[in-house]
């Protein structure tokens, strides 16, 4: 990792790690004080981040170290790389820019994955053929589910978004299965709610085929998905960013439209109604 700025090296250490919001605060504090980070005690770092000292210890363990002293030793071992200088263009990127660049990399990986369109095309056929179509996403993934459902409803005759958990979740799956649903579209993002795993297992027990967009092929929902397409989330900020999962959702909508012969007619009908109502200002 030599030949890069202290902040950039720290950022790479944290990338891809599943950290809690408290642990993210610690990571961000270290990035902001990257030059000092290898020399901060756990108490000093806790005060800097506004967290408890045990939280700093748990943070180090989450990164794969035995404790905070081991993490600090690691940072001191790689620190001499700064003496070489010449950190390159990356030194000019602050933590916000680095988060954006990480998301660009996630999108690049997604583009490589889509070089084989067969899984997406298969998913599109499954979703198009399910009437009604269930779209599930809880907590962090609820916005993905709502966005997908909003656009899907423009071309699909019966879309039912499940973005709230609770005791009625299984009831709504039951109702959709009785109405003829054959597939469920799931957005599963970290931190993964146990309720999503349970709902997918229940849906498959009802005979539904589960298509999932998740942050990893090894996400907890993998064992309850018939077709899982991964799209990484960004972890460079206090809360995950989900540009790649959102774009993958739009790609799946496109594939679903290909499986719905009436999709174009429905879109044109909507545009005509919107114009007649003056719905949009442009």
C-alpha positions in Angstrom: 0.0 0.0 0.0 3.0 2.3 -0.2 2.9 5.2 -2.6 -0.5 6.4 -1.5 -1.7 8.9 1.1 -2.4 7.8 4.7 -6.1 8.7 4.2 -6.2 6.6 1.0 -4.6 3.6 2.7 -7.0 3.8 5.6 -9.9 4.1 3.3 -8.8 0.9 1.5 -8.5 -0.9 4.9 -12.1 -0.1 5.6 -13.6 -0.7 2.2 -15.8 -3.8 2.0 -15.9 -4.2 5.7 -19.3 -4.7 7.3 -19.2 -2.0 10.0 -21.9 -0.7 12.3 -22.7 3.1 12.2 -20.7 3.5 15.4 -17.8 1.8 13.8 -18.1 3.9 10.7 -17.8 7.0 12.9 -14.5 5.6 14.2 -13.3 4.9 10.7 -14.2 8.4 9.5 -12.4 9.9 12.5 -9.3 7.9 11.6 -9.4 9.0 8.0 -9.8 12.7 9.0 -6.7 12.3 11.3 -4.9 9.8 9.0 -1.4 11.0 9.8 -2.0 10.8 13.5 -4.1 7.6 13.5 -1.2 5.1 14.1 -0.2 6.9 17.2 -3.6 7.5 18.9 -4.5 5.4 22.0 -7.8 3.7 22.1 -9.0 6.3 24.6 -7.9 9.2 22.4 -9.6 7.7 19.3 -12.7 7.1 21.3 -12.8 10.7 22.4 -12.1 11.9 18.8 -15.0 9.8 17.4 -17.3 10.5 20.4 -17.7 6.8 21.2 -16.8 4.5 24.1 -13.4 2.9 24.4 -14.9 -0.6 24.2 -16.4 0.4 20.8 -12.9 1.1 19.5 -11.8 -2.4 20.6 -14.8 -3.9 18.9 -14.0 -1.9 15.8 -10.5 -3.3 15.6 -11.8 -6.8 16.0 -14.4 -6.2 13.2 -11.4 -5.4 10.9 -9.8 -8.7 11.7 -7.3 -7.7 14.4 -7.0 -9.2 17.9 -7.6 -5.8 19.4 -6.8 -2.2 19.0 -3.1 -2.5 19.8 -2.8 -5.0 16.9 -4.5 -2.5 14.6 -2.3 0.3 15.7 0.8 -1.8 15.1 -0.4 -2.6 11.6 -0.9 1.1 10.9 2.6 1.9 12.2 4.1 -0.8 10.0 2.6 0.7 6.8 3.2 4.3 7.8 6.8 4.4 6.5 5.4 4.3 3.0 4.7 8.0 3.4 8.4 8.8 3.5 8.8 7.8 -0.1 6.5 10.7 -1.1 4.9 10.8 -4.5 1.5 9.7 -3.3 0.1 10.4 -6.8 -3.2 11.9 -7.7 -5.0 9.8 -5.1 -3.6 12.1 -2.4 -5.8 14.9 -3.7 -9.0 13.0 -3.1 -10.8 13.6 0.2 -13.0 11.0 1.9 -16.1 12.1 0.1 -14.4 11.9 -3.3 -13.0 8.5 -2.4 -16.5 7.3 -1.5 -17.7 8.3 -5.0 -14.7 6.7 -6.7 -15.5 3.5 -4.8 -19.0 3.6 -6.1 -17.7 4.1 -9.6 -15.7 0.9 -9.1 -18.8 -0.9 -8.0 -20.6 0.2 -11.2 -17.6 -1.0 -13.2 -17.9 -4.5 -11.6 -21.6 -4.5 -12.3 -20.9 -3.7 -16.0 -18.5 -6.7 -16.1 -21.1 -8.9 -14.5 -23.7 -7.9 -17.1 -21.5 -9.0 -19.9 -23.4 -12.3 -19.5 -27.0 -11.1 -19.9 -28.6 -14.5 -19.3 -29.3 -14.1 -15.6 -31.0 -10.7 -16.0 -33.0 -11.9 -19.0 -34.1 -14.9 -17.1 -35.1 -12.7 -14.1 -37.0 -10.4 -16.5 -39.1 -13.3 -17.8 -39.8 -14.6 -14.3 -41.0 -11.1 -13.1 -43.0 -10.4 -16.2 -44.8 -13.7 -15.8 -45.9 -13.2 -12.2 -49.3 -11.6 -11.8 -49.4 -10.2 -9.2 -45.7 -9.4 -8.8 -44.4 -9.0 -5.2 -41.5 -6.6 -4.6 -39.8 -7.0 -1.1 -37.4 -4.6 0.6 -37.2 -3.8 4.3 -35.2 -1.2 6.2 -32.2 0.0 4.2 -33.6 -1.7 1.1 -37.1 -0.3 1.3 -36.3 2.6 -0.9 -35.0 0.2 -3.6 -38.2 -1.8 -3.4 -40.4 1.3 -3.6 -38.5 2.7 -6.6 -38.6 -0.6 -8.4 -42.3 -0.9 -7.6 -43.1 2.6 -8.8 -41.7 2.1 -12.3 -42.8 -1.5 -12.5 -46.4 -0.5 -12.0 -46.2 1.6 -15.2 -45.9 -1.5 -17.3 -47.0 -4.4 -15.1 -50.7 -4.9 -14.3 -50.4 -5.8 -10.6 -47.4 -4.8 -8.5 -47.5 -5.2 -4.7 -44.6 -3.6 -2.8 -43.7 -5.1 0.6 -41.6 -2.4 2.3 -42.8 -2.9 5.9 -42.4 -5.9 8.1 -44.5 -7.1 10.9 -47.1 -9.8 11.4 -49.0 -8.9 8.1 -46.0 -9.6 5.9 -46.8 -13.3 5.6 -50.4 -12.5 5.2 -49.6 -10.4 2.1 -47.5 -13.1 0.7 -50.3 -15.5 1.2 -52.8 -13.2 -0.5 -50.5 -12.7 -3.5 -49.9 -16.5 -3.8 -53.7 -17.1 -3.8 -54.1 -14.5 -6.5 -51.7 -16.3 -8.7 -48.2 -14.8 -8.0 -45.4 -16.9 -9.2 -42.3 -14.7 -8.4 -41.1 -12.3 -5.7 -38.5 -9.6 -6.4 -36.3 -9.0 -3.4 -33.8 -6.2 -2.6 -31.6 -7.3 0.2 -29.0 -4.8 1.5 -27.0 -4.7 4.7 -27.6 -4.8 7.5 -29.8 -7.8 6.6 -33.0 -8.0 8.7 -33.8 -11.5 9.9 -37.4 -10.8 8.8 -36.3 -10.7 5.2 -34.7 -14.1 5.4 -37.8 -15.5 7.1 -40.1 -13.9 4.5 -38.1 -15.4 1.6 -38.2 -18.8 3.1 -41.9 -18.4 3.6 -42.5 -17.2 0.0 -40.6 -20.2 -1.4 -42.6 -22.5 0.8 -45.7 -21.0 -1.0 -44.2 -21.9 -4.4 -42.9 -18.5 -5.3 -39.7 -18.1 -7.3 -37.4 -15.6 -5.6 -35.3 -13.2 -7.6 -32.9 -11.2 -5.4 -30.6 -8.2 -5.8 -28.1 -8.4 -2.9 -24.8 -6.8 -2.0 -23.0 -10.1 -2.3 -23.5 -13.6 -3.7 -22.8 -14.7 -0.1 -25.4 -12.5 1.6 -27.6 -14.2 4.2 -30.5 -14.3 1.7 -28.5 -16.4 -0.8 -29.8 -19.7 0.5 -33.4 -18.6 0.1 -33.1 -17.1 -3.4 -33.6 -19.0 -6.7 -31.8 -16.4 -8.7 -29.4 -13.9 -7.0 -27.6 -11.2 -8.8 -25.0 -9.3 -6.8 -24.4 -5.6 -6.8 -22.0 -4.2 -4.2 -22.8 -1.3 -1.9 -20.5 1.5 -1.1 -19.1 1.5 2.5 -17.0 4.6 2.5 -19.5 6.8 4.3 -21.4 6.5 7.6 -24.3 4.8 5.8 -24.1 2.5 2.8 -24.6 3.9 -0.7 -26.5 1.7 -3.2 -25.8 3.1 -6.6 -25.1 -0.4 -8.1 -28.2 -2.1 -6.6 -30.4 0.8 -7.9 -29.0 0.6 -11.4 -29.3 -3.2 -11.4 -32.9 -2.7 -10.4 -33.4 -0.5 -13.5 -31.7 -3.1 -15.7 -34.1 -5.7 -14.4 -37.1 -3.4 -15.1 -35.8 -3.2 -18.7 -35.6 -7.0 -19.0 -39.1 -7.3 -17.5 -40.4 -4.9 -20.1 -39.0 -7.1 -22.8 -41.1 -9.9 -21.3 -44.3 -7.8 -21.3 -45.7 -7.4 -24.8 -48.1 -4.6 -23.6 -45.3 -2.6 -21.8 -44.8 0.0 -24.6 -48.6 0.5 -25.0 -49.0 1.0 -21.2 -46.2 3.6 -21.2 -47.7 5.5 -24.1 -51.1 5.4 -22.4 -49.6 6.8 -19.2 -47.9 9.6 -21.2 -51.1 10.5 -22.8 -53.0 10.6 -19.5 -50.2 12.6 -17.9 -50.3 15.2 -20.7 -54.1 15.5 -20.5 -53.8 16.1 -16.7 -50.9 18.5 -17.0 -49.1 16.2 -14.5 -45.6 17.4 -15.3 -44.3 20.9 -15.8 -41.8 20.3 -18.5 
